[in-house]
Amino acid sequence: MTDLAPQRQRIFSDLSTLVSFNSPHSTPEFADEHEAACAWVAGALAERGLQVTRHATVDNADTVIGLKEPEGDAPTVLLYSHYDVVPAGDPTAWTSNPFELTERDGRWYGRGAADCKGNLAMHLEALRLVEELGGTDLGLKVVVEGSEELGGLDGLVRLIEADPELFSADAILIADSGNVAPGVPTLVTSLRGGAQITVSVETLEGSIHSGSYGGAAPDAAHALVRIADSLFDAHGRTSIDGVDCLATWEGDPYPRDVFRTDAGVLEGVQLLGTVDDEPADMVWARPAITMIGFTSTPVDKAVNAISARAQAQFNLRVPAGTDAAFVAEKVKEHILAHTPWGAKVQVDVAAINQPFSTDPARPAVALLGECLREAYDASDIAVVGSGGSIPLTITLQEQFPDAEIALFGVEEPLCGIHGVDESVDPAEIERIAVAEALFLTRYGARS
């Protein structure tokens, strides 16, 4: 399985078709495209010999499940991916059509090329490779979700809770993550949980003239800026009253120069934290708060007036081993305690999801690591965390506590997922498909 050339054409064909579907969920004008993507996935899994069913979720997006029953007492493996994407935005901002898979400088560009249609194409190729190797006795459940990017409605989560037998498995391989860099095989062992926190501030009955009252009248936008600033110390580190925000990461490091490049930090701009705070600590081991939205008077509508109202939304992330609901409540208490001048403030917490961790030493996860090393012809494997969240992982862990869950995939930092000119390195799809195929032929095999 070292000659990867025959794989590329069929992977490109699958991914080209998948990318051609403009398939964000909950966007009425693209409902037909979303349905077409779902139907194509069902057909592709049927071509691989799986029994295919579609299951409606509460958020009006079908989850596709392809099933192969185990032979004898062989274990069952669940493979996960999703066919929905985030909107592409203005297509003219892209170098090429976001819905036409395009090769440039050895990478393939298109919306969903990595997240997560590239991972879906990887699963399909792995299944082909298993057939070429003579098949497997394993039971297989290939679960492809249609509303992962939506967030908030938890369609698949509720489906699992309502009918857990559909998803029961001994090992669960979630392909919605990736390597720390192209060519570096990686297992992700933790995900942050979190919440969305909306803060609304009022200080006046209505906006008033800044010349007549400025200097003494309380400005709602100013109050909200003071609240936001209280959530960070002098070094820019998140600081929440009553919460440990200085833990350290025990796994592989995230070198500063690599982090700067991955994050696109401008030259001369410092990373947050002190010289003793490593990027891995900040993004994988500690709570983090980001102001993702702020509303006051738009600059293009500015007049000489003091704002009566202002609002901001904060995205809270919490590391594995931390209760997201507890931290969210502490953030609320912190905001109320640090609101200046008696301003009227309302704090609304929503979309709480718990963090996730898995043990890379457990047999199935360790076997996948060995298969990744072999597929990449690598001497070692990176073991890292992720700052992102996949609420599905917690539901699966709670429903099937004995199942081993592994996180991996094709989404390395150069992919630019969710952004303009999203791309994937085809070699990542090829190598990871080989690793997954090796896993599916070795897991549960008798010595």
N, C-alpha and C positions, 0 to 999 in steps of 0.2 A: 504493500500500500504506500510505497514511497514515490511512485510516479503519479503526480497530481494533475498532469496536463489533461487527461480525459475528463476530469471533473469540471474544468472551468466552463466549457461550453454549455453543459446542462445546468450548472448553477446560474450562469448568466441568463440563460433562457428563463428559468424560474423567476429569478429576481427581476428581470425586465418586465415580465407580466405583472408581478406583484406591485412594482413601483408604478406601473401605468395606472393603477387604481388610485384615484384621489380619495382616500378612505378615512378621513377624520370622522369620529362619531359625533352624534348630536348636532350635525350641520345639515339642515333640511335640503339645501341645494345640492349636497353631495350624497344624499341617501342612496341613490341608485348605484353610485360608485362603491359605497360601503357594502351594499348587498352583493355587488358583483365580485368584490374581493372575497367576501365570505363564501360565495358559491364556488369560486375558483379553489379556495383552500379545501373545501369539502371534496371537490373532484380530485385534487392532487393527492389527498390522503387515501381516497378510494383506489386510485391507481397504484398505490403502494400496498394494496391488499388488505387495508384496514376496514372494519365495519364502521361506517361513519354516521353520526347523528348530530343534529343541530338542536341547541337548547336555548330558548329565549330567556333573557335575564330581565330584571326589573328596570334596567335602564334602556330597554328596547334594542339590545344588541345581541345577536346570537353568538354563543360559544360553540365552536366546532370541536367534536371529540372523535378521534379515530381510535378504534379498539382492536387489539389482538389478544385473544385469551391465552393464558400461560399453558404450557404443555407439562403435564404431570404436576409436580410440586415446585416448579420453577417460580421465582419471585416475579413481581410486576414492577415496571419502571414507568414513571410518568414523565413525559417531555412537554415543556411549556413554552409558548411564545404568544405573540398577538399580531393581528393583521390591521388594526387601526393605527393611525399616525396623527401627529399634531399637524395643524394646518401649515401649508407651505408659505403662507403670506403672499407678498407681491412677487409673482413669478419673474418679473423683470429684474428683480434684485439678484436672481440666480445667474450664474455664468451660463448654464444650459437649462433646458426645460426640466423642472423638478420631477416631472412624471414620465421622463424618458431616461432610462438608465444609460449614462454616458461615461465613457472611459477617458480619463485624462491623467497623464503621468503615472500610470499604473494603478490608479484608484478608480472606483466606480461611484458616480455621483447621482443622487436622486433622493427625494423625500422617502424616508423609511429604509434607505439602502442599508443602514445599520440597525436602527431602532424602529421596528423590530423585525422588518421583513427580511433583513439579512440573516437574522437568527432563524427565521422560519425556513428560508432557503437552505440553511445549514442542516436543520432537522431532516428535510426532505432528502438531501444528499446523503446524510448518515444512514437513513433507511435504505437507500439504494445500495450503499456499500455493504450493509449487513446482508442484503440479498445476495450480493456478489460473493460474500464470504460463506455462503451456505445457510444463512438464516440464523435464527435464535429461538431457543425454547422459552425465552422470557415472555411474560405478558407485557403488552405495550398499551399505554394510554397517551395519545398525543392530543394535548389540550391547547387550542388556539383561541384566544380571547378577542372580543371585538370592541371593547371599551376601556382598555387599560389606561389610555392617555386622558380619559375624561376626568377621573377622580371624583370623589365625593359620594357617588351613588352605590359603589361597591357591588356592582351587578354580579360578577363572578363569585365574590365572597358570599353573597347571599345564596347563590346557587349551590355552592359547596355546603353551606350550613343546612340547606333544605334537602339535599340529596348527596350526602357524603360518599356513598358507595360508588358513585360515578368516578370519584377521584382517588379512591384508596389505592395506595401503592407502597412498596417497600423502599424504593428510592425515587426521589423527585429531582429532575434536572431542569433548573430554571435558566433558560437562555435569554437573559435580558440584562446582561452586564458585559464585561469584557476584560481584556488584558491591560496591564499598566502601560504597555507600549506595544507596537506591532512586533510580532516575533517573540514576545515574552509570555510564555504560558502562565496563566493566573487563575487562582481560585479566590473568590470574594467570600469572606467569612462573616461579615457583619454589614448590616444596613442600619441607617439611622431612622428612627421614627420621628414623629413631630405633630404639629398642629398649625392651623391658620388662626391668627389673632388679629381682630379688627379693633382699632382704637378710635373712638369718636370724641372730639373735644369741642365744648362750647364755652364762650366767655362773655358774649354780648348778645343783646336782643337782636342786633343786626349790625352790618358793617357800618363804620363811621369814619369821618374824615380824619386822615392821619395828621393833617396840619393842626386841626382844632384839638385833637385828643391824644395824638401820638406822644409817647413818653410816660403816660400815666395809665391809659386804658390798656387792659390785658389783651394781647393778640393771641387768638387761638392757635395759629400756625406756630408762633413762637413757643407757646406752651407745649405743643406736640413735639417740636424739635427738642425741647428740654427733656421731655419724657423719653424720647428715642435715645438721646445722648446718655441718659442714666443707665441704659442697658449695656454700656460698654465702659471699660476702664481706660486709663490714659494711653494704653498700648493698643487699644482697639479690640481687646479680648472681650467676648461676651461675659457679662457679669449680672447674675440674677440673685437677688437676696434669698438666702436659704438653700442654694443649690451649689454643689461642687462643680466649678467650671474650669478646673485646672488638672484634670486627669491626664495621664500619658498613655500613648498607644504602645502595646507590647509586641505587635507584629512587625512585618517588614516596613522599613522607613519610606517616606515620600520625600526624596531629596528636594531641597529648596529650588535648585535650578530647574529641575524637572517640573515642579509645581508651577513655577513662574511661567514656563513655556506652555504647559497644559492650560493654565488659566488665562493666558494672554495678558499678563500683568505688564503694564507699560514700563519702559526703561526709566529708572530713577524713582519709581513708585515703590514704597516699602511694603513688604508683607506685614500683616497684622501680627501682634505678639512681640515678645522680647527675643533676644538671641537664644534664649533657652527653650522657647516654644517652637517645636517642630511642626511643620505642616500636617503630618500624620496625627499629631495630638489634636490640632485645631479642627480637623475635618472628620476624624474617625472616632475620637475618644471623648469629645466634649460637646456640651450643648452649643448651639449657634443660633443667632437671630439675625435675620435679614429683613430690612424694610423693602418689600417688593412693590409697594404702591403708596403714593402720597397724594392727597387731594386738598388743595386750598384754592386760591385764585390762579388760573393759568397765566403764564407770563404774557401771552399775547392778548389777554383781557385785563391786564393789571391797571388799576387806577390807584390814586392816592387815598387808600382806605385801609383801615385796620380790619383784619379778618375776624368774623364772629364765630366761624366754625372751621374745623379742619379734621381730616380723617386720614388714617394710615392703616395699611395692612402689613403685618409682620409674619414671616414664615419662620416657625420654630423647628429646629432639628435637634433630636436628642440621641445619644449613642446607645448601643446595646448595653443591657444591664440597668437601664434607667426607665422609670415609669413615665411615659409621655404625658399622661393625664396629670400626674403630680407636678411635673415641671411646668406644664401649661398653667396650672392653678397658681404656682409660685410666680410666674411671669405676670399674671393678672394682679396678684397681691403687690408685686413690685411696682407695677405701673400706677396703681391706686396710691401707693405710699409715696411715690416720687412725682405726683402731679403737682405742679407749682400753682401758687396764688389762689387756691381754692377753686380752680377751673372745674367745670362740670365734665366728667369723663365717663364714658361707657366702654367696657371691654367685653367683646364677644369672642368666645373660643369655639372653633368648629374643626371638623375633619381631623380629629385626633387619631393617630395611628401609632402602634407600638413598634419599637425597634426589634431587629432580628439578629440572631447569631447562630452559627453552625460550627461544629467541631471538625476541622480538617483531618483529624486523626481517625474518625470513624471509618469503617471498612469501605463503604461505597464511595464516600468523598475522597478517601485516600486513593482508591482505585482509579477514579476519574483523574486525579492529579497525576498518577503514573501514566495514564493513557495520554494526557496532554503533553507530558514530558517526552514520551515516545514519538508522538505526532510531530512535535517541534524539534526533535533530536536535540533536546536541551538537557543540561546537567542538573538543573534545579527548576523550581516553580515558585512564582511569587505568591505570597499569601497576604492579602490586604483587606482593608475595609472599604466601604463605599459610603459617601455622604448622602446618597440618595435613599429613597424609600420605595419598597414594594409591599404594600399592605397584605397582598396575597400570601406572602411567605408566613406571616404570623398565623393567618387562618389555617393554612396547611399544617403548620407545626402544632397548633392547638387541636385540630381534628385528628391528626395522625402522629401522635407523639413518638411512636417508634420508627417512623419513616426517616430516612436520611435525606437531607436537602442540600443540594449543591447549586451554587451560583457561578455562572461563567458566561461566555458569549463572545460576539464579534465586535463589540462596541468599545474600541480603544480610543484614547483621547483625541487623535487626529480626525475622528469621524465627525465631530461637530454636530452631534445629535440635537434635534430641535431647532437648529439654526439654518441659515442660508448656506447652500452648497454642502449639505450633509453628504458624507461619503463613507465608503467602506474599502478596506484593503481586501481584494479577493483571496489573497493567500491566507488571511485569517479565517474566512469561511471554509476554505479547503482543509486547512490543518485541523480546525476544531471539529469539522465533520468527521475527519479520520479518527480523532480522539473519541468522539461520541460513538462511532461505529465499533471501535475497539472495546469500549466499555460495554456495549450491548452484546458483544460476543463473549465477554469474559465474566461479567457480573453473574454471580450465582452458579457458575460452572463448577462441576465437581472436579477435584484434583485427581 
